[in-house]
């Protein structure tokens, strides 16, 4: 329930700001929070069906889009990426 509530909160917050680009600092922090929550709850044995919820996918897609925009605009994210999360999850 905690994981679901956190993802819903992040998703709602991002949806309310759909017409605004995130500041690079906001983006970095949100990526770290999302990746850490996902990994921690996965290690605790939360089912993939719960982890990969519709809201998680929405948050992940928005952060990935914002990351691509920031990379073009700012010239890179300095080692913080949603893609890193995907690659690390595949290695497990």
C-alpha positions in Angstrom: 0.0 0.0 0.0 2.9 2.4 0.8 4.5 1.8 -2.6 1.1 2.3 -4.4 0.4 5.5 -2.4 3.8 6.9 -3.2 3.5 6.2 -6.9 0.0 7.7 -7.0 1.3 10.8 -5.2 4.1 11.2 -7.7 1.8 10.5 -10.6 -0.7 13.1 -9.4 2.0 15.7 -8.8 3.4 15.2 -12.3 0.0 15.2 -13.9 -0.8 18.6 -12.3 2.3 19.9 -13.9 1.9 18.3 -17.3 2.2 21.7 -19.1 5.4 22.6 -17.3 8.9 21.2 -17.7 10.6 20.0 -14.6 13.7 21.8 -13.4 16.8 19.6 -13.7 17.1 19.4 -9.9 13.5 18.3 -9.6 14.0 15.7 -12.3 17.1 14.2 -10.7 15.5 13.9 -7.3 12.3 12.4 -8.7 14.3 9.8 -10.7 16.3 8.9 -7.6 13.1 8.6 -5.5 11.3 6.5 -8.1 14.3 4.2 -8.7 15.0 3.7 -5.0 11.3 3.0 -4.2 11.1 0.4 -7.0 14.3 -1.4 -6.0 13.6 -1.3 -2.3 10.1 -2.7 -2.6 11.3 -5.3 -5.1 13.9 -6.5 -2.6 11.1 -6.8 0.0 9.3 -9.2 -2.3 6.5 -7.0 -3.6 5.0 -8.7 -6.7 6.0 -7.4 -10.1 2.3 -6.9 -10.9 2.1 -4.3 -8.0 5.5 -2.7 -8.8 4.8 -2.3 -12.5 1.4 -0.7 -12.0 -0.2 1.7 -14.5 0.8 4.6 -12.3 4.4 3.5 -12.1 4.5 3.3 -15.9 3.0 6.7 -16.2 5.6 8.2 -13.8 8.4 6.3 -15.5 7.3 7.5 -19.0 7.0 11.1 -17.8 10.4 11.1 -16.2 12.0 9.4 -19.2 10.5 12.1 -21.5 11.7 14.9 -19.1 15.1 13.3 -19.0 15.4 13.3 -22.8 14.3 16.9 -22.9 16.8 17.9 -20.2 19.6 16.0 -21.9 19.0 18.1 -25.1 18.5 21.3 -23.2 21.2 21.0 -20.5 23.6 18.7 -22.3 23.3 15.6 -20.0 22.0 14.4 -16.7 25.5 13.6 -15.2 24.9 9.9 -14.5 21.3 10.0 -13.4 19.0 8.2 -15.7 15.7 6.2 -15.8 17.4 3.9 -18.3 20.0 2.9 -15.7 17.1 1.6 -13.6 15.8 -0.5 -16.5 19.2 -2.0 -17.3 19.9 -2.8 -13.6 16.6 -4.5 -13.3 17.2 -6.7 -16.3 20.5 -7.9 -14.7 18.8 -9.2 -11.6 
